[in-house]
Amino acid sequence: MCEVPVPAGGAGPAPADRSARAVIVVDVGQVCDSCGFRVPLLEHVDDRDLRTQWSGRKTHEELPAYRATRNAASIDGLPALDQRVGPREETA
């Protein structure tokens, strides 16, 4: 496991990539989708760096403020992850 610096204020470990996203693990009972006949074939060429560029233009104070005002709830109104909590280790 790598060591991650703790930001001023002790808000928990800062992610190595300041624009890192959360991963939420769920148990899924059923999935429904369409047949996919009109879905084009896609090939992964490379990862986009727009999120990293965007977060690089923000200060350490601006990122938490943005998340608190813009990411407090999901698009369907569910509460977001608590930004003060650091990453958890995966359990088997």
C-alpha positions as CSV (number, residue, x, y, z in Angstrom):
1,M,0.0,0.0,0.0
2,C,1.3,3.4,-0.9
3,E,1.5,6.3,1.6
4,V,-0.8,9.2,0.8
5,P,-0.2,12.7,2.3
6,V,-2.9,14.0,4.7
7,P,-4.1,17.5,3.7
8,A,-4.1,20.4,6.2
9,G,-7.1,20.2,8.5
10,G,-6.9,16.5,8.8
11,A,-9.8,15.8,6.5
12,G,-8.3,12.4,5.6
13,P,-5.9,11.2,3.0
14,A,-5.7,13.1,-0.2
15,P,-6.1,10.9,-3.3
16,A,-2.9,10.7,-5.4
17,D,-5.0,11.9,-8.4
18,R,-6.8,15.0,-7.0
19,S,-9.7,14.3,-9.5
20,A,-10.1,10.7,-8.4
21,R,-13.7,9.3,-8.4
22,A,-15.4,7.1,-5.9
23,V,-16.1,3.5,-6.5
24,I,-19.2,2.1,-5.0
25,V,-19.6,-1.7,-4.8
26,V,-23.2,-3.0,-4.9
27,D,-24.9,-6.4,-5.1
28,V,-27.1,-6.5,-8.2
29,G,-30.1,-8.7,-8.2
30,Q,-31.3,-8.0,-11.8
31,V,-30.2,-6.0,-14.8
32,C,-32.4,-5.1,-17.8
33,D,-31.2,-3.5,-21.0
34,S,-32.0,-3.5,-24.7
35,C,-30.9,-6.0,-27.3
36,G,-28.0,-3.8,-28.4
37,F,-28.5,-4.3,-32.1
38,R,-28.0,-0.6,-32.8
39,V,-25.0,-0.1,-30.4
40,P,-21.8,0.7,-32.4
41,L,-18.7,-1.4,-31.8
42,L,-16.2,0.7,-29.8
43,E,-12.5,0.3,-29.1
44,H,-10.7,1.7,-26.1
45,V,-7.9,3.9,-27.5
46,D,-6.8,5.8,-24.4
47,D,-8.1,7.4,-21.2
48,R,-9.2,11.0,-21.4
49,D,-7.3,13.6,-19.3
50,L,-10.0,16.3,-19.1
51,R,-10.9,15.6,-15.5
52,T,-7.2,15.7,-14.5
53,Q,-6.7,19.0,-16.4
54,W,-9.9,20.5,-14.8
55,S,-8.9,19.5,-11.3
56,G,-5.3,20.8,-11.9
57,R,-6.8,24.3,-12.4
58,K,-8.4,24.2,-8.9
59,T,-6.7,25.0,-5.6
60,H,-6.8,22.6,-2.6
61,E,-9.5,24.9,-1.2
62,E,-11.6,25.1,-4.3
63,L,-11.9,21.3,-4.8
64,P,-13.6,20.6,-1.5
65,A,-15.9,23.6,-1.9
66,Y,-16.9,22.5,-5.4
67,R,-17.7,19.0,-4.2
68,A,-19.7,20.3,-1.2
69,T,-21.8,22.5,-3.4
70,R,-22.1,20.5,-6.6
71,N,-21.7,16.9,-5.4
72,A,-23.7,16.9,-2.2
73,A,-26.3,14.6,-3.8
74,S,-26.6,12.4,-6.8
75,I,-28.7,13.3,-9.8
76,D,-31.6,11.3,-8.4
77,G,-31.4,13.1,-5.0
78,L,-29.5,10.5,-3.0
79,P,-26.9,11.8,-0.5
80,A,-23.4,11.7,-1.7
81,L,-20.4,10.1,0.0
82,D,-19.0,12.0,2.9
83,Q,-15.9,13.9,1.6
84,R,-14.3,13.9,5.0
85,V,-13.9,10.1,5.0
86,G,-10.8,8.7,3.4
87,P,-10.6,5.7,1.1
88,R,-11.4,2.3,2.6
89,E,-9.5,-0.8,2.0
90,E,-11.3,-3.5,0.0
91,T,-12.5,-6.4,2.0
92,A,-12.7,-9.9,0.6
